[in-house]
């Protein structure tokens, strides 16, 4: 069930969720190292992206603060009207579903290519989705409680590997800064990172369930900063260990970096710890996106209970994953995928909320009379 009054979670739990949701992408295949300018200045791009992320997410943040007892699906319909609001609701549902499919397909591709090369795609994907469906069925509170347990472990593993890899680093590869980058490239890369912060939509879905709704802005800022700092460490460690060019041309840069690490003479490989943390983080994010896809869809069609839609959505993800994965590599065609994510994210995160915000200002008096200030 989806009951706003009973599903209350703390600000700390939400910060953990949003931070790991954003960071797990870097932990998986680190797409930022191929973003403009795709060189040693990526850490500068990431720092600058904090500013652009805040700017691009302002419409969502403003509206979520104004309508903090409604999700983005609900207040969009209230502002734009039932007909347009439902169309936008369907679009938001499709957007969250798209990321769920990408997450599952990427996870399966990495598992198939590194550990289960003889296992059919449908078997690996089914096991993952059964697990994620069970977690999604448990609801938002279970996702939040799980974050308190598993997110510190995941980040602990990330930083453990960064520390253990100190012998592999050549920081001279990161110098000189700005030599191979232009001002335009740095800013383009930062905008690219900012506009792909899809998890702001998840935060806008969680807002009504916050114990302290006035913490929304602090949650957002903390999540952005913590995730960017984590990704910077991952990017610097990977580039310093593998080299700028090799890191760009390997599908799983951070995983490749972990395989360089030997821990004492009697342990030659420690990547198993990476795999555990990586799978745990991906399962947590897939479960969350599966849950919020069901919530978005149920709210769009005006149903109180989102649980009946979780299994059909999981089956949809499974079918699409098999169709895509058995025909082509997800990471092998990264440019089309990057363009799809960029365009859809720009529309979802900035353009639609901006239009909604403009309409809100025109209809503000009427909406204020409806007890929304």
Order of alpha helices (4+ residues) and beta strands (2+ residues): alpha-alpha-alpha-alpha-alpha-alpha-alpha-alpha-alpha-alpha-alpha-alpha-alpha-alpha-alpha-alpha
